[in-house]
Amino acid sequence: MSGRAPDLIIFDSDGVLVDSEPIANRILAAHLSAAGYPCTFAQSVERFVGRSLSSIIAMVEEDRGHPLPDGFYDAVQVATFAALREELKPVPGVADALRRIAAPKCVASSGRIEKLDLTLGVTGLRAHFGDRLFSATMVRRGKPYPDLFLLAAARMGVAPADCVVVEDSLPGVEAARAAAMRVLGYAGGSHVADGHAVRLTGAGATVFTDMADLPDLILSNHPVPA
Protein backbone atom coordinates (compact mmCIF):
# COMPACT_ATOMS: atom_id res chain seq x y z
CA MET A 1 0.00 0.00 0.00
CA SER A 2 3.09 2.21 0.04
CA GLY A 3 2.74 5.45 -1.91
CA ARG A 4 -0.87 4.92 -2.94
CA ALA A 5 -4.22 5.38 -1.31
CA PRO A 6 -6.05 2.32 -0.01
CA ASP A 7 -9.28 1.38 -1.76
CA LEU A 8 -11.50 2.56 1.12
CA ILE A 9 -11.17 4.74 4.22
CA ILE A 10 -13.70 3.82 6.92
CA PHE A 11 -14.24 6.60 9.46
CA ASP A 12 -15.73 6.32 12.89
CA SER A 13 -17.84 9.40 13.58
CA ASP A 14 -17.99 10.34 17.27
CA GLY A 15 -14.59 11.65 18.34
CA VAL A 16 -13.08 11.26 14.87
CA LEU A 17 -15.25 13.40 12.59
CA VAL A 18 -17.36 15.27 15.14
CA ASP A 19 -16.36 16.44 18.63
CA SER A 20 -19.37 14.81 20.23
CA GLU A 21 -17.82 12.73 22.99
CA PRO A 22 -17.55 15.56 25.57
CA ILE A 23 -21.23 16.35 24.99
CA ALA A 24 -22.55 12.80 24.91
CA ASN A 25 -20.59 11.57 27.92
CA ARG A 26 -21.55 14.58 30.03
CA ILE A 27 -25.22 13.80 29.40
CA LEU A 28 -24.85 10.03 29.77
CA ALA A 29 -23.03 10.35 33.10
CA ALA A 30 -25.68 12.73 34.43
CA HIS A 31 -28.56 10.45 33.41
CA LEU A 32 -26.89 7.34 34.82
CA SER A 33 -26.20 9.09 38.11
CA ALA A 34 -29.79 10.35 38.32
CA ALA A 35 -30.98 6.78 37.72
CA GLY A 36 -29.04 5.51 40.73
CA TYR A 37 -25.87 4.38 38.97
CA PRO A 38 -23.21 6.92 40.03
CA CYS A 39 -21.00 7.80 37.05
CA THR A 40 -18.59 10.66 36.45
CA PHE A 41 -17.71 12.11 33.07
CA ALA A 42 -14.26 10.49 33.25
CA GLN A 43 -15.78 7.11 34.09
CA SER A 44 -18.22 7.38 31.19
CA VAL A 45 -15.38 8.15 28.77
CA GLU A 46 -13.21 5.34 30.14
CA ARG A 47 -15.87 2.65 29.97
CA PHE A 48 -18.38 3.59 27.30
CA VAL A 49 -16.73 5.51 24.45
CA GLY A 50 -17.00 3.58 21.20
CA ARG A 51 -20.04 1.55 22.24
CA SER A 52 -23.67 1.92 21.22
CA LEU A 53 -26.17 3.30 23.74
CA SER A 54 -28.05 -0.02 23.65
CA SER A 55 -24.92 -1.95 24.59
CA ILE A 56 -24.08 0.59 27.32
CA ILE A 57 -27.53 0.12 28.85
CA ALA A 58 -27.06 -3.65 28.74
CA MET A 59 -23.70 -3.33 30.53
CA VAL A 60 -25.14 -1.07 33.23
CA GLU A 61 -28.17 -3.28 33.77
CA GLU A 62 -25.92 -6.31 34.15
CA ASP A 63 -23.89 -4.43 36.77
CA ARG A 64 -27.03 -3.32 38.62
CA GLY A 65 -28.78 -6.62 38.38
CA HIS A 66 -32.02 -4.89 37.37
CA PRO A 67 -33.23 -2.63 34.56
CA LEU A 68 -32.73 1.08 34.25
CA PRO A 69 -35.95 3.12 34.47
CA ASP A 70 -38.46 2.90 31.66
CA GLY A 71 -37.72 5.47 28.97
CA PHE A 72 -34.04 5.80 29.89
CA TYR A 73 -32.83 5.26 26.31
CA ASP A 74 -35.23 7.83 24.89
CA ALA A 75 -34.45 10.40 27.58
CA VAL A 76 -30.70 10.16 26.95
CA GLN A 77 -31.23 10.31 23.19
CA VAL A 78 -33.48 13.38 23.32
CA ALA A 79 -31.14 15.27 25.66
CA THR A 80 -28.08 14.33 23.62
CA PHE A 81 -29.61 15.30 20.28
CA ALA A 82 -30.72 18.67 21.68
CA ALA A 83 -27.23 19.42 22.98
CA LEU A 84 -25.60 18.30 19.73
CA ARG A 85 -27.78 20.69 17.73
CA GLU A 86 -26.65 23.57 19.97
CA GLU A 87 -23.01 22.75 20.69
CA LEU A 88 -21.50 20.33 18.19
CA LYS A 89 -18.40 21.22 16.16
CA PRO A 90 -16.22 19.17 13.81
CA VAL A 91 -13.06 17.65 15.22
CA PRO A 92 -10.37 20.32 14.67
CA GLY A 93 -8.66 19.92 11.30
CA VAL A 94 -10.85 17.09 10.03
CA ALA A 95 -12.65 19.09 7.33
CA ASP A 96 -9.36 20.02 5.68
CA ALA A 97 -8.05 16.46 6.05
CA LEU A 98 -11.16 15.09 4.33
CA ARG A 99 -10.70 17.49 1.42
CA ARG A 100 -7.12 16.21 1.00
CA ILE A 101 -8.08 12.51 1.01
CA ALA A 102 -9.00 11.41 -2.48
CA ALA A 103 -9.76 7.76 -1.70
CA PRO A 104 -13.37 6.57 -1.34
CA LYS A 105 -14.73 7.21 2.15
CA CYS A 106 -17.56 5.93 4.30
CA VAL A 107 -18.65 6.13 7.95
CA ALA A 108 -19.14 3.15 10.27
CA SER A 109 -20.45 4.25 13.65
CA SER A 110 -21.95 2.77 16.79
CA GLY A 111 -24.57 5.53 16.57
CA ARG A 112 -27.86 5.25 14.73
CA ILE A 113 -28.27 6.63 11.22
CA GLU A 114 -30.49 9.39 12.63
CA LYS A 115 -27.60 10.53 14.81
CA LEU A 116 -25.18 10.45 11.87
CA ASP A 117 -27.60 12.52 9.80
CA LEU A 118 -27.75 15.08 12.61
CA THR A 119 -24.06 15.27 13.52
CA LEU A 120 -22.65 15.24 9.99
CA GLY A 121 -25.30 17.74 8.91
CA VAL A 122 -24.72 20.16 11.79
CA THR A 123 -20.96 20.13 11.18
CA GLY A 124 -21.14 20.40 7.38
CA LEU A 125 -19.30 17.09 6.84
CA ARG A 126 -22.11 15.10 5.22
CA ALA A 127 -21.07 16.05 1.66
CA HIS A 128 -17.85 14.05 2.07
CA PHE A 129 -19.81 10.81 2.56
CA GLY A 130 -23.20 11.10 0.89
CA ASP A 131 -25.27 8.05 1.81
CA ARG A 132 -22.22 5.89 2.58
CA LEU A 133 -23.20 5.64 6.25
CA PHE A 134 -23.22 2.39 8.24
CA SER A 135 -24.57 1.94 11.76
CA ALA A 136 -24.15 -0.75 14.39
CA THR A 137 -27.93 -1.17 14.18
CA MET A 138 -27.30 -2.87 10.81
CA VAL A 139 -25.38 -5.78 12.34
CA ARG A 140 -25.96 -8.28 15.14
CA ARG A 141 -22.83 -7.33 17.08
CA GLY A 142 -21.37 -3.86 17.38
CA LYS A 143 -17.82 -2.83 18.24
CA PRO A 144 -15.52 -4.39 19.49
CA TYR A 145 -16.69 -7.13 17.11
CA PRO A 146 -15.69 -6.79 13.44
CA ASP A 147 -19.20 -7.09 11.99
CA LEU A 148 -19.80 -3.39 11.26
CA PHE A 149 -16.49 -2.82 9.49
CA LEU A 150 -16.90 -6.00 7.48
CA LEU A 151 -20.40 -4.89 6.46
CA ALA A 152 -19.09 -1.49 5.34
CA ALA A 153 -16.32 -3.08 3.28
CA ALA A 154 -18.70 -5.58 1.69
CA ARG A 155 -21.27 -2.92 0.81
CA MET A 156 -18.53 -0.77 -0.70
CA GLY A 157 -17.12 -3.75 -2.64
CA VAL A 158 -13.66 -3.63 -1.06
CA ALA A 159 -11.63 -6.43 0.53
CA PRO A 160 -10.84 -5.89 4.24
CA ALA A 161 -7.09 -5.87 3.58
CA ASP A 162 -7.55 -2.90 1.24
CA CYS A 163 -9.33 -0.78 3.87
CA VAL A 164 -7.98 1.68 6.42
CA VAL A 165 -10.07 2.45 9.50
CA VAL A 166 -9.82 5.74 11.41
CA GLU A 167 -10.90 5.26 15.02
CA ASP A 168 -10.50 6.91 18.41
CA SER A 169 -11.82 4.27 20.80
CA LEU A 170 -10.40 1.01 22.09
CA PRO A 171 -13.51 -0.99 21.05
CA GLY A 172 -13.25 0.55 17.59
CA VAL A 173 -9.58 -0.33 17.20
CA GLU A 174 -10.26 -3.85 18.42
CA ALA A 175 -13.10 -4.18 15.90
CA ALA A 176 -10.90 -3.00 13.03
CA ARG A 177 -8.11 -5.40 13.94
CA ALA A 178 -10.61 -8.26 14.28
CA ALA A 179 -11.70 -7.40 10.72
CA ALA A 180 -8.04 -7.66 9.60
CA MET A 181 -8.00 -3.98 8.64
CA ARG A 182 -5.23 -1.48 9.15
CA VAL A 183 -6.29 1.09 11.75
CA LEU A 184 -5.18 4.61 12.55
CA GLY A 185 -5.99 5.64 16.12
CA TYR A 186 -6.78 9.30 16.79
CA ALA A 187 -5.71 10.26 20.32
CA GLY A 188 -6.02 14.04 20.03
CA GLY A 189 -9.56 14.48 21.36
CA SER A 190 -10.25 16.95 24.16
CA HIS A 191 -11.86 14.18 26.24
CA VAL A 192 -8.96 11.72 25.93
CA ALA A 193 -7.49 10.52 29.22
CA ASP A 194 -3.81 9.98 29.98
CA GLY A 195 -2.55 6.70 28.62
CA HIS A 196 -5.14 6.44 25.86
CA ALA A 197 -2.57 6.59 23.08
CA VAL A 198 -0.65 3.73 24.71
CA ARG A 199 -3.82 1.63 24.91
CA LEU A 200 -4.67 2.28 21.25
CA THR A 201 -1.12 1.34 20.23
CA GLY A 202 -1.29 -1.82 22.30
CA ALA A 203 -4.53 -2.78 20.53
CA GLY A 204 -2.83 -2.50 17.14
CA ALA A 205 -3.39 1.07 15.96
CA THR A 206 -0.93 3.51 14.45
CA VAL A 207 -1.61 6.48 16.71
CA PHE A 208 -1.73 10.15 15.72
CA THR A 209 -2.88 13.30 17.51
CA ASP A 210 -3.25 15.89 14.73
CA MET A 211 -5.77 15.56 11.89
CA ALA A 212 -3.35 17.44 9.63
CA ASP A 213 -1.20 14.29 9.65
CA LEU A 214 -4.00 11.95 8.58
CA PRO A 215 -3.74 12.21 4.76
CA ASP A 216 -0.02 11.36 4.83
CA LEU A 217 -0.55 8.51 7.30
CA ILE A 218 -3.15 6.98 5.01
CA LEU A 219 -0.61 6.91 2.17
CA SER A 220 2.19 5.52 4.33
CA ASN A 221 3.14 1.86 4.34
CA HIS A 222 1.72 0.19 7.45
CA PRO A 223 0.83 -3.38 6.40
CA VAL A 224 -1.95 -5.21 8.18
CA PRO A 225 -0.29 -7.47 10.78
CA ALA A 226 -0.74 -11.22 10.30
Rosetta blueprint (number, residue, H / E / L):
1 M L
2 S L
3 G L
4 R L
5 A L
6 P L
7 D L
8 L E
9 I E
10 I E
11 F E
12 D L
13 S L
14 D E
15 G L
16 V L
17 L L
18 V E
19 D L
20 S L
21 E H
22 P H
23 I H
24 A H
25 N H
26 R H
27 I H
28 L H
29 A H
30 A H
31 H H
32 L H
33 S H
34 A H
35 A L
36 G L
37 Y L
38 P L
39 C L
40 T L
41 F H
42 A H
43 Q H
44 S H
45 V H
46 E H
47 R H
48 F H
49 V L
50 G L
51 R L
52 S L
53 L H
54 S H
55 S H
56 I H
57 I H
58 A H
59 M H
60 V H
61 E H
62 E H
63 D H
64 R H
65 G L
66 H L
67 P L
68 L L
69 P L
70 D L
71 G L
72 F H
73 Y H
74 D H
75 A H
76 V H
77 Q H
78 V H
79 A H
80 T H
81 F H
82 A H
83 A H
84 L H
85 R H
86 E H
87 E H
88 L L
89 K L
90 P E
91 V L
92 P L
93 G L
94 V H
95 A H
96 D H
97 A H
98 L H
99 R H
100 R H
101 I L
102 A L
103 A L
104 P L
105 K E
106 C E
107 V E
108 A E
109 S E
110 S L
111 G L
112 R L
113 I H
114 E H
115 K H
116 L H
117 D H
118 L H
119 T H
120 L H
121 G H
122 V H
123 T L
124 G L
125 L L
126 R H
127 A H
128 H H
129 F L
130 G L
131 D L
132 R L
133 L E
134 F E
135 S E
136 A H
137 T H
138 M H
139 V L
140 R L
141 R L
142 G L
143 K L
144 P L
145 Y L
146 P L
147 D H
148 L H
149 F H
150 L H
151 L H
152 A H
153 A H
154 A H
155 R H
156 M H
157 G L
158 V L
159 A L
160 P H
161 A H
162 D H
163 C E
164 V E
165 V E
166 V E
167 E E
168 D L
169 S L
170 L H
171 P H
172 G H
173 V H
174 E H
175 A H
176 A H
177 R H
178 A H
179 A L
180 A L
181 M L
182 R E
183 V E
184 L E
185 G E
186 Y E
187 A L
188 G L
189 G L
190 S L
191 H L
192 V L
193 A L
194 D L
195 G L
196 H H
197 A H
198 V H
199 R H
200 L H
201 T H
202 G H
203 A L
204 G L
205 A L
206 T E
207 V E
208 F E
209 T L
210 D L
211 M H
212 A H
213 D H
214 L H
215 P H
216 D H
217 L H
218 I H
219 L H
220 S L
221 N L
222 H L
223 P L
224 V L
225 P L
226 A L
